[in-house]
Amino acid sequence: MACVAVTWARPESTYTDTWDNINVDEILESNRLLKGYVDCLLGKGRCTPDGKALKETLPDALEHECVKCTGKQKSGADKVIRHLVNKRPDLWKELAVKYDPDNIYQARYKDKIDAVKGSA
């Protein structure tokens, strides 16, 4: 989705940077790891602590255009979106059904989503 980054919400102006050093490339390159995160987000599987944090933070990040995301979280989210849109549209669709059933965020972020299509 629009801000798929591993974060915990807190009252300060940004989400915690505790997980900023997670290797997003490693997760995207491993079908097992990626599927684990997606299953967590979809409520189909167990969540790691960082998966749980992502699941709790994602709705707020989507609603508020990732305004509380750190630079690394925004960069990671862009990378994840690019990967899902271009290489795993099946997972992208499942996440969209769960987190955007009324197509609000798909419409809001249409330009950004269209911009990453075809760029792996």
NUZATI-663018 format. One record per atom (N, C-alpha, C): x, y, z; residue in one letter. Coordinates in pm, whole numbers, padded with zeros to 5 digits, always signed. Atoms other than C-alpha are relative to their C-alpha. Example, Ala and Ser with C-alpha at 12.3 -4.5 7.8 and 13.67 -1.06 7.14 Angstrom:
2
+00089-00119+00000A;+01230-00450+00780A;+00090+00120+00000A;-00082-00119-00006S;+01367-00106+00714S;-00077+00109+00073S;
REM end
This chain:
120
+00084-00116+00000M;+00000+00000+00000M;+00089+00122+00000M;-00072-00123+00018A;+00098+00364+00003A;+00116+00016+00095A;-00111-00019-00092C;+00316+00348+00309C;+00027-00129+00074C;-00033+00126-00064V;+00436+00003+00369V;+00140+00013+00054V;-00126-00017-00070A;+00709+00070+00627A;-00020-00050+00141A;+00012+00059-00132V;+00777-00096+00956V;+00018+00109+00104V;-00002-00111-00094T;+00688+00159+01223T;-00094-00023+00117T;+00090-00005-00116W;+00529+00209+01564W;-00051+00142+00010W;+00054-00134-00019A;+00298+00500+01619A;+00036+00048+00140A;-00023-00061-00131R;+00386+00736+01901R;-00041+00146-00011R;+00056-00132+00005P;+00270+01081+01996P;+00089+00106-00064P;-00086-00100+00060E;+00575+01262+01854E;-00038+00022-00146E;+00034-00038+00136S;+00580+01403+01503S;+00031-00109-00103S;-00026+00110+00093T;+00719+01084+01342T;-00016-00132+00072T;+00001+00133-00057Y;+00686+00713+01391Y;+00141-00031+00047Y;-00131+00036-00049T;+00972+00552+01575T;+00090-00047-00114T;-00094+00044+00103D;+01284+00488+01370D;+00066-00132+00038D;-00057+00125-00049T;+01352+00162+01555T;+00026-00100-00113T;-00013+00099+00106W;+01299-00044+01241W;+00048+00059-00132W;-00047-00063+00124D;+01452+00196+00987D;+00112-00080-00067D;-00112+00073+00057N;+01744-00041+00937N;-00036-00141-00046N;+00042+00130+00054I;+01538-00343+00832I;+00035-00004-00148I;-00041+00017+00139N;+01664-00477+00501N;-00124-00032-00085N;+00121+00015+00081V;+01360-00422+00279V;+00028-00088-00122V;-00035+00081+00118D;+01542-00575-00021D;-00001-00148+00034D;-00002+00141-00042E;+01594-00899+00171E;-00142-00056+00010E;+00139+00043-00013I;+01223-00920+00248I;-00064-00016-00138I;+00060+00005+00132L;+01121-00844-00110L;+00057-00113-00087L;-00064+00106+00077E;+01366-01099-00251E;-00037-00140+00049E;+00036+00129-00058S;+01235-01378-00026S;-00152-00017-00002S;+00144+00026+00004N;+00892-01514-00114N;-00054-00036+00137N;+00043+00043-00133R;+00873-01669+00233R;-00016+00121+00094R;+00009-00117-00087L;+00947-01343+00417L;-00112+00094-00044L;+00103-00089+00050L;+00725-01132+00193L;-00138-00055+00029L;+00131+00063-00026K;+00437-01378+00221K;-00033+00006+00149K;+00023-00009-00144G;+00482-01377+00600G;-00052+00137+00040G;+00047-00135-00031Y;+00443-01000+00617Y;-00141+00024-00054Y;+00133-00019+00060V;+00146-01000+00379V;-00105-00078+00077V;+00095+00080-00079D;-00023-01282+00571D;-00030+00067+00133D;+00019-00073-00126C;+00029-01085+00892C;-00097+00116-00024C;+00084-00116+00029L;-00123-00772+00738L;-00144-00038-00032L;+00134+00045+00038L;-00418-00971+00606L;-00071-00076+00111L;+00060+00075-00109G;-00480-01144+00937G;-00005-00149-00027G;-00002+00141+00037K;-00398-01483+00782K;+00112-00078+00066K;-00115+00069-00060G;-00085-01560+00978G;+00052+00075+00120G;-00062-00062-00118R;+00127-01486+01279R;+00080+00122-00042R;-00075-00122+00026C;+00295-01149+01303C;+00127+00002+00084C;-00121-00030-00074T;+00652-01079+01399T;-00024+00133+00071T;+00019-00131-00064P;+00693-00777+01630P;-00003+00115-00101P;+00001-00108+00098D;+00779-00556+01333D;-00121-00010-00094D;+00122+00017+00079G;+00491-00703+01130G;-00122+00053+00073G;+00110-00050-00084K;+00254-00626+01416K;+00001+00153+00002K;-00011-00146-00001A;+00385-00269+01430A;-00048+00057-00133A;+00044-00044+00132L;+00332-00231+01056L;-00152-00007-00012L;+00145+00020+00007K;-00020-00369+01082K;-00075+00107+00080K;+00064-00102-00084E;-00104-00121+01359E;+00017+00141-00058E;-00033-00133+00050T;+00055+00177+01182T;-00055+00028-00140T;+00037-00018+00139L;-00049+00120+00822L;-00127+00082-00022L;+00120-00081+00023P;-00406+00258+00849P;+00023+00150+00022P;-00030-00141-00027D;-00278+00584+01003D;+00088+00059-00110D;-00091-00047+00104A;+00001+00613+00747A;-00076+00023-00132A;+00080-00017+00121L;-00246+00563+00461L;-00089+00123+00010L;+00095-00110-00019E;-00496+00808+00602E;+00069+00136-00004E;-00069-00130-00013H;-00239+01082+00665H;+00119+00013-00094H;-00101-00010+00106E;-00019+01029+00357E;+00143-00015+00052E;-00132+00035-00054C;+00272+00892+00561C;+00073+00123+00056C;-00060-00124-00049V;+00330+01235+00714V;+00090-00024+00121V;-00082+00031-00117K;+00475+01075+01030K;+00115-00095-00032K;-00107+00093+00038C;+00707+00845+00834C;+00134+00071-00006C;-00135-00053+00016T;+01080+00899+00852T;+00038-00010-00148T;-00047+00008+00138G;+01274+00944+00529G;+00026-00142-00044G;-00028+00139+00034K;+01390+00582+00539K;-00130-00079-00016K;+00128+00070+00010Q;+01033+00462+00594Q;-00069+00035-00132Q;+00059-00040+00128K;+00911+00663+00293K;+00073-00067-00115K;-00079+00064+00104S;+01194+00528+00081S;-00031-00150-00007S;+00034+00142-00005G;+01120+00172+00195G;-00140-00025-00053G;+00137+00014+00048A;+00750+00219+00128A;-00004+00011-00152A;-00004-00015+00146D;+00823+00340-00226D;+00054-00127-00065D;-00061+00122+00054K;+01041+00034-00286K;-00099-00116+00005K;+00098+00107-00016V;+00773-00201-00152V;-00114+00017-00099V;+00110-00025+00094I;+00500-00038-00360I;+00044-00036-00141I;-00052+00029+00134R;+00713-00057-00675R;+00006-00152-00023R;-00013+00145+00011H;+00783-00425-00609H;-00137-00068-00011H;+00131+00064+00001L;+00424-00522-00533L;-00078+00031-00126L;+00076-00039+00119V;+00270-00327-00821V;+00053-00072-00123V;-00061+00055+00122N;+00516-00464-01078N;+00026-00150+00004N;-00040+00140-00006K;+00614-00807-00953K;-00096-00091+00075K;+00094+00080-00078R;+00342-00922-00713R;-00137+00067+00005R;+00131-00066+00002P;+00014-00765-00828P;-00108-00078+00074P;+00095+00082-00076D;-00169-01057-00665D;-00001+00043+00147D;-00008-00044-00140L;-00044-00949-00322L;-00047+00144+00015L;+00044-00140-00001W;-00102-00581-00402W;-00153+00005+00005W;+00146+00001+00006K;-00464-00660-00485K;-00060-00047+00132K;+00050+00049-00129E;-00517-00861-00165E;+00010+00108+00107E;-00019-00107-00098L;-00376-00576+00044L;-00097+00114-00026L;+00094-00107+00034A;-00589-00323-00143A;-00141-00034+00044A;+00134+00042-00042V;-00904-00524-00076V;-00016+00017+00151V;+00005-00008-00146K;-00821-00533+00296K;+00007+00145+00050K;-00027-00133-00054Y;-00691-00179+00348Y;-00064+00114-00078Y;+00062-00104+00082D;-00874+00009+00073D;-00121-00055-00075D;+00114+00064+00067P;-01206-00166+00003P;-00085+00098-00081P;+00078-00099+00073D;-01366+00158-00117D;+00082+00076-00103D;-00088-00058+00100N;-01073+00248-00342N;+00035+00147+00027N;-00031-00138-00037I;-01013+00573-00154I;+00148+00029-00019I;-00145-00025+00006Y;-00635+00541-00126Y;+00055-00027-00140Y;-00044+00025+00137Q;-00591+00389-00473Q;-00026+00125-00085Q;+00031-00122+00074A;-00761+00701-00610A;+00089+00116+00046A;-00080-00109-00055R;-00573+00939-00379R;+00145-00008-00048R;-00140+00019+00036Y;-00235+00791-00469Y;+00018-00049-00144Y;-00003+00051+00138K;-00316+00710-00834K;+00125+00045-00075K;-00117-00050+00073D;-00041+00932-00976D;+00128-00069+00046D;-00119+00067-00054K;+00220+00777-00746K;+00005-00146-00043K;+00007+00141+00040I;+00105+00424-00824I;+00030-00013-00149I;-00024+00003+00145D;+00097+00492-01199D;+00146+00028-00032D;-00140-00036+00025A;+00446+00643-01178A;+00096-00117+00021A;-00091+00112-00025V;+00597+00320-01045V;-00030-00121-00089V;+00033+00113+00087K;+00423+00087-01290K;+00105-00011-00110K;-00100+00025+00102G;+00679-00068-01517G;+00141+00034+00040G;-00136-00030-00048S;+00973+00052-01309S;+00029-00091+00119S;-00028+00099-00104A;+01105-00240-01111A;+00110+00040+00091A;
REM end
